């Protein structure tokens, strides 16, 4: 077996080779750089690995939002009037609200990290809404009145909040099959007609008076 010191060096070399490929620089250059700046290189690797995890997270949450949308449409497309009860604040609550809530609450809770879920449809979950730490904030069916009226103007909303600031969000309009998502460091995109396109805030020139 390889001595522990040599094993650690070999492991470090493999990690650095991976970093070099990600950074698109010659492996020899980054290995030489590591001789005096090992911590910086390892930190760069950790950052890249974290970004890959974030990309995976985006993909998973987008999938959950779409799944919640399908659960809503199952109720929306049924014949007959949509029945609703009233919540404590007199806002309507339908079978679709609860179906979408179950999809999102279970799916988000199963993601790595054990981040709690705060949902409009679960009063007990409000205990997780704190100024520090992280939590998922969801409105499983935003626009229940519009849903009942069957005008198509409702969405599935999901956000990740860290230390009081939203850092990632998804908004999905299931009737028109249009989705928007964005996060710190990864930018924003729109999915429409089966295609994904990057989006950004438009730059507005100086107003003419």
Secondary structure, 3 states (H helix, E strand, C coil): CCCHHHHHHHHHHHHHHHHHHHHCCCHHHHHHHHHHHHHHHHHHHHHHHHHHHHHHHHHHHHHHHHHHHHHHHHHHCCCCCCCEEECCCCCEEEHHHHHHHHHHHHHHHCCCCCCEEEECCEHHHHHHCCCCCEEEEEEEEECHHHHHHCCCCCEEEEEEEECCEEEEEEEEECCCCEEEEEECCCEEEEEECCEEEEECCCCCCCCCC
